Amino acid sequence: MQERSSVADLVRSLKGDLNRYSPGEKLPSSRALVERHRVSPVTVSRALARLAAEGLVVTRPGAGAFRAQPRTDPATVDTSWQEVALSADAAEAVPRAVDAAGVLVTLAAPPPGVIEFNGGYLHPSLQPERAMAAALARAGRRPGAWGRPPTDGLPELRDWFARGIGPGFTAAEVLVTAGGQSALTTALRALAPPGTPVLVESPTYPGMLAIARAAGLRPVPVPAEPAHGVRPDLLAEAFRATGARIFVTQPLFQNPTGAVLAPDRRGEVLGIARAAGAFVVEDDFARRLVHADAGPLPATLAADDPAGVVVHVCSLTKATSPSLRVGALAARGPVLERLRAIHVVDNFFVPRPLQETALELVGAPAWNRHLRSVAAELKTRRDTMTAALRLRLPELALPHVPAGGHHLWLRLPDGTDETALVAAALRAGVAVAPGRPYFSAEPPAGHIRLSFAGVAGAAEITEGIRRLRTACDETLDRGTG
């Protein structure tokens, strides 16, 4: 946190100094900046990299950093032709719509001083940074670590994923992917041609909705209950009404509701899909984000599927670091070959050093210690946030307190302007995720999602809820006045 803040401070300072230099003029050396601003060389390097990314400076190895030439005024560049080119798919049954807004809400870092309740990853204090660094160092020394890996992934890593999916799965049925998002993209492209419907839980993960729409698919919502998951009767009706051949589900600690698919619904969901001649894409993203009080976890849907209905997706990213983008796709039958073909065309392969690092990490004694530590800390944070909400914000409905995952899903009072509340929260110093992007159709009410994993600890959670109370006072008063 301190290093990140130092970089931001230096960036602001350097921006203020840039007008002293003419375009193309050399800036002070890195050593001079270290001495002048009393920061580390790493901080200087990162600050210059940010300025270069913004087009304000140009860095030349061995020569230094220079003020960039003024950018061409966008108003003088005629890009009107692109409107025609990008709308060329308008004649398709379902035009492609590439909208990353729902994903960027959880990826964009909030301004300094804002408490991050909108995050989708573990706070650095929860990440196994030392274990990952040690694993990376060991991986780099492995013979052939920088060579080309098998396109399906390292056999040992595929075997590790297969054992986690359930009995009977083998390495031959697993593909290593560049994280869960990449695996979902491959699965949707493989299973549904453009213009066709795809059944999704409502509400559901915005990143998956973005993938579907970008592929020209039409997401069709199937209501899910906050504690028990998707309703099988409505799922069967949706298959009959749409002719869909794919249903995407998160049966364990669903995002955003935290629901676990009820035991009596698991077999029913698989039977309904099989009767419809359809696949079930199981996004098992939160299995390693279980809380300490969860008890035994249900098996994956893939483990209970003898007919090859389930295409399983999982990832190491959520339980480790946003940058350890290593996941897996698993399937049985001819569909595996189609998944493999699309995966190879899109990615060739996942970089071998990253796979070797993942293999070293999950094989080390520190891995299980990390998972136990995360389970205990997530429970503490969940309990802290739940207690603070019930004390300070009882008007926000919390229909389900999950035993896994990293967030709570809250329903706003009827008539609340969700957009206004999210904006007021940011002004009050806390970033929250709006509920609208989690719905593929009109939402039944306003919602917000609060993550307790991306903050520094319990004290920051308590302060964040206090700030959210301020935002609610402003917004709710306005809505009822």
Long-range contacts (C-beta under 8 A, 24 or more apart in sequence): 1-124, 1-456, 3-40, 3-42, 3-43, 5-112, 6-39, 6-40, 6-43, 7-43, 7-46, 7-47, 7-50, 8-112, 10-37, 10-39, 10-43, 10-44, 10-47, 11-47, 11-50, 11-51, 13-37, 14-47, 14-48, 14-51, 15-51, 15-56, 18-56, 18-57, 18-67, 21-67, 22-67, 23-67, 23-68, 23-69, 23-70, 24-66, 24-67, 24-69, 25-66, 25-67, 26-63, 26-64, 26-65, 26-66, 27-57, 27-64, 27-65, 27-66, 27-67, 29-64, 30-64, 30-65, 89-216, 92-194, 92-195, 92-216, 93-194, 93-195, 93-216, 94-194, 94-195, 94-196, 94-216, 94-217, 94-218, 95-216, 96-194, 96-213, 96-214, 96-215, 96-216, 97-213, 97-214, 98-210, 98-213, 98-214, 99-210, 99-213, 100-210, 101-437, 102-206, 102-207, 102-209, 102-210, 102-437, 102-438, 103-206, 103-207, 103-210, 105-206, 105-433, 105-434, 105-437, 106-433, 106-451, 110-426, 110-431, 113-429, 114-426, 114-429, 114-430, 114-431, 115-429, 115-430, 115-431, 115-455, 115-460, 115-463, 115-464, 115-467, 116-431, 116-451, 116-454, 116-455, 117-430, 117-431, 117-432, 117-433, 117-450, 117-451, 117-452, 117-454, 117-455, 117-464, 117-468, 118-431, 118-432, 118-433, 118-449, 118-451, 118-454, 119-451, 119-453, 119-454, 119-455, 120-318, 120-406, 120-451, 120-454, 121-317, 121-318, 121-321, 121-322, 121-453, 121-454, 122-318, 122-319, 122-320, 122-321, 122-374, 122-406, 122-453, 122-454, 123-453, 123-454, 123-455, 123-456, 125-456, 125-457, 126-373, 126-374, 126-377, 126-453, 127-320, 127-321, 128-320, 128-321, 128-361, 128-366, 128-367, 128-370, 129-321, 130-366, 131-361, 131-364, 131-366, 131-367, 131-370, 132-320, 132-321, 132-324, 132-357, 132-361, 134-360, 134-364, 134-366, 135-357, 135-358, 135-360, 135-361, 135-364, 136-353, 136-357, 136-360, 138-360, 139-353, 139-356, 139-357, 139-359, 139-360, 140-353, 140-356, 142-356, 144-352, 145-352, 145-353, 145-356, 146-352, 146-353, 147-352, 148-349, 148-352, 149-349, 149-350, 149-351, 149-352, 149-355, 150-349, 151-340, 151-343, 151-344, 151-348, 151-349, 152-176, 152-340, 153-328, 153-349, 153-350, 153-355, 154-352, 154-355, 154-356, 154-359, 156-359, 157-326, 157-355, 157-358, 157-359, 158-328, 160-359, 160-362, 160-363, 161-314, 161-328, 161-330, 162-330, 164-287, 164-314, 165-284, 165-300, 165-302, 165-303, 165-312, 165-314, 165-328, 165-330, 166-299, 166-300, 166-302, 166-303, 166-304, 167-303, 168-303, 169-302, 169-303, 169-330, 173-330, 173-331, 173-332, 173-336, 174-328, 174-329, 174-330, 175-328, 175-329, 175-330, 175-336, 175-339, 175-340, 175-343, 176-326, 176-327, 176-328, 176-350, 176-355, 177-315, 177-326, 177-327, 177-328, 177-329, 177-343, 177-347, 177-350, 178-325, 178-326, 178-327, 178-347, 178-350, 179-315, 179-317, 179-325, 179-326, 179-327, 180-283, 180-285, 180-313, 180-314, 180-315, 180-317, 180-318, 180-327, 181-207, 181-211, 182-325, 182-327, 182-346, 182-347, 183-313, 183-314, 183-315, 183-327, 183-328, 183-329, 184-208, 184-211, 184-248, 184-281, 184-283, 184-313, 185-211, 185-215, 185-346, 186-329, 186-339, 186-342, 186-343, 186-346, 187-281, 187-311, 187-313, 187-329, 187-339, 188-212, 188-215, 188-217, 188-246, 188-248, 188-281, 189-215, 189-342, 190-311, 190-335, 190-338, 190-339, 190-342, 191-245, 191-246, 191-279, 191-281, 191-311, 191-335, 192-217, 192-244, 192-245, 192-246, 196-244, 196-245, 197-242, 197-243, 197-244, 198-244, 198-246, 198-247, 198-248, 199-235, 199-238, 199-239, 199-242, 199-244, 199-246, 199-247, 199-248, 200-247, 200-248, 200-440, 201-229, 201-230, 201-248, 201-249, 201-250, 201-254, 202-439, 202-440, 202-441, 203-256, 203-257, 203-409, 203-435, 203-438, 203-439, 203-443, 203-447, 204-248, 204-250, 204-254, 204-255, 204-256, 204-438, 204-440, 205-250, 205-255, 205-256, 205-283, 205-285, 205-438, 206-437, 206-438, 208-248, 208-283, 209-437, 209-440, 212-248, 219-440, 220-244, 220-440, 221-439, 221-440, 221-441, 222-247, 224-254, 224-257, 224-259, 225-259, 226-257, 226-258, 226-259, 226-399, 226-400, 226-409, 227-259, 227-260, 227-399, 227-400, 228-259, 228-260, 228-261, 228-262, 228-265, 229-254, 229-259, 229-260, 229-261, 229-262, 229-265, 230-261, 230-265, 230-269, 232-265, 232-268, 232-269, 232-272, 235-269, 235-272, 236-272, 236-276, 239-272, 239-273, 239-276, 239-278, 240-276, 244-276, 244-278, 245-276, 245-277, 245-278, 245-279, 246-278, 246-279, 246-280, 246-281, 247-273, 247-278, 247-279, 247-280, 247-281, 248-280, 248-281, 248-283, 249-280, 249-281, 249-282, 249-283, 249-301, 250-282, 250-283, 250-284, 250-285, 250-286, 251-282, 251-284, 251-298, 251-301, 252-284, 252-286, 252-287, 252-297, 252-298, 252-300, 252-404, 253-286, 253-289, 253-290, 253-402, 253-403, 253-404, 253-405, 254-405, 255-285, 255-286, 255-405, 255-407, 256-407, 256-409, 256-433, 256-435, 256-438, 256-447, 256-449, 257-399, 257-400, 257-402, 257-409, 258-400, 258-401, 258-402, 258-404, 258-405, 258-407, 258-408, 258-409, 259-400, 259-402, 260-298, 260-402, 260-403, 260-404, 261-298, 261-301, 263-298, 266-298, 266-301, 266-304, 267-304, 269-301, 270-301, 270-304, 270-305, 270-307, 270-309, 270-310, 273-309, 274-307, 274-309, 278-309, 279-309, 279-310, 279-311, 279-335, 280-305, 280-309, 280-310, 280-311, 281-310, 281-311, 281-313, 282-310, 282-311, 282-312, 282-313, 283-313, 284-312, 284-313, 284-314, 285-313, 285-314, 285-315, 285-318, 286-318, 286-404, 286-405, 286-406, 287-314, 287-404, 288-316, 288-318, 288-319, 288-371, 288-374, 289-318, 289-319, 289-374, 289-378, 289-404, 289-405, 289-406, 289-453, 290-375, 290-403, 290-404, 291-375, 291-378, 291-379, 291-382, 291-402, 291-403, 291-404, 292-372, 292-375, 292-376, 292-378, 292-379, 293-379, 293-403, 294-375, 294-403, 294-404, 295-403, 297-404, 302-330, 308-332, 308-333, 308-335, 311-335, 311-339, 316-358, 316-361, 316-362, 318-406, 319-370, 319-371, 319-374, 320-361, 324-354, 324-357, 324-358, 324-361, 325-354, 326-350, 326-354, 326-355, 326-358, 378-404, 378-406, 378-452, 378-453, 380-458, 381-452, 381-453, 381-455, 381-457, 381-458, 381-461, 382-408, 382-452, 384-452, 384-458, 384-461, 384-462, 385-450, 385-452, 385-461, 385-465, 388-461, 388-462, 388-465, 388-466, 389-465, 392-465, 392-466, 392-468, 392-469, 393-465, 393-468, 393-469, 393-472, 395-472, 395-476, 396-448, 396-472, 406-451, 406-452, 406-453, 406-454, 407-449, 407-450, 407-451, 407-452, 407-453, 408-449, 408-450, 408-452, 409-435, 409-447, 409-449, 410-447, 410-448, 410-449, 410-450, 411-445, 411-446, 411-447, 412-445, 412-446, 412-447, 412-448, 413-476, 413-479, 414-445, 415-479, 415-480, 416-446, 416-475, 416-476, 416-479, 417-446, 417-475, 417-478, 417-479, 418-446, 418-447, 418-448, 420-475, 420-478, 420-479, 421-446, 421-448, 421-471, 421-472, 421-475, 422-448, 424-470, 424-471, 424-472, 424-474, 424-475, 425-467, 425-468, 425-471, 427-471, 428-467, 428-468, 428-470, 428-471, 428-474, 429-467, 430-464, 430-467, 430-468, 430-471, 432-468
